[in-house]
Amino acid sequence: MAVDPSLLALVFGLAVGSFLNVVIHRLPIMMERDWLSQCAELRGEPAPEYEKLTLATPRSRCPHCGHKITVLENIPVLSYLILGGRCRGCRAGISPRYPLVEAFTGIAFAFAAWKLGPTAAAAGAMLFVAAMIALTFIDFDKQLLPDDITLPLLWAGLLFNAFGVFTDLKSAVLGAAAGYLSLWAVYWLFKLATGKEGMGFGDFKLLAAIGAWTGWAMLPLTILLSSFVGAVVGIALIVLARHGRNVPIPFGPYLAAAGIIALFWGKPLTQTYLRLLV
């Protein structure tokens, strides 16, 4: 009896989501340690000593008591539910974000398999979504969009579209260039007008990566959607949560969400918008 590809994609996505939780937590720490080591080297000082940390080692453990997470305690979503959202060692609470990341990744992968079938487009969409999820939560936590993710994602988009998976190569190259330069121009115009930096360079690279995957024609939709959602959320935070006006709000999560929408539904949305204008 054949297994539904969407079900296989769901299970695979849950496992990838578990790995993304590791990336979200560890990659910023690894980057910070690397920066501190480089600063120490420039000052002629010995590099700080840290416990070895990679995306693979050491084994995941409770940040409160150090309890090492066993295989049975690391089953995506299910282990969280069985444990009641608490560490088995010290009973400290576990953030619900971990199972949410796993569940969202699994559902997104299943949707990609259902919508695109067993194709290169489905594999590419899964890679794209996984990167967007990792970037979203890292930006929420650290207001950082790591080059270790955005730049490989950009090149992967160009590689996929060298074979015309989502768009043609010319459109992908123009999308990457236009994506970067559009936000770069906004950055400098805002800085010249106010003397302040309105966004980080990581946002330029993220939009360039989105352009490389979706093509230049999807960029207006991406910018429009991300700006609208970002403005709504920003105003809500200021009004409801008393978020200071001068406290920066990460823009990457809204670009990522808009990029996913553009990849899956960009063409029909653009056609509908153009029909309304006519």
Buried (B, 14 or more C-beta within 10 A) or exposed (E): EEEEBBEBBBBBBBBBBBBBBBBBBBBBEBBEBEEEBEEEEEEEEEEEEEEEEEEEEEEBEBEEEEBEBEEEBBBBBEBBEEEEBEBBBEEEEBEEEBBBBBBBBBBBBBBBBBEBEEEEBBBBBBBBBBBBBBBBBBBBEBBBBBEEBBEEBBEBBBBBBEEEBBBBBEBBBBBBBBBBBBBBEBBEEBEEEEEEEBBBBBBBBBBBBBBBBBBBBBBBBBBEBBBEBBEEBBEEBBEEEEBEEEEEBBBBBBBBBBBBBBBBEBBEBBEEEEEEEE
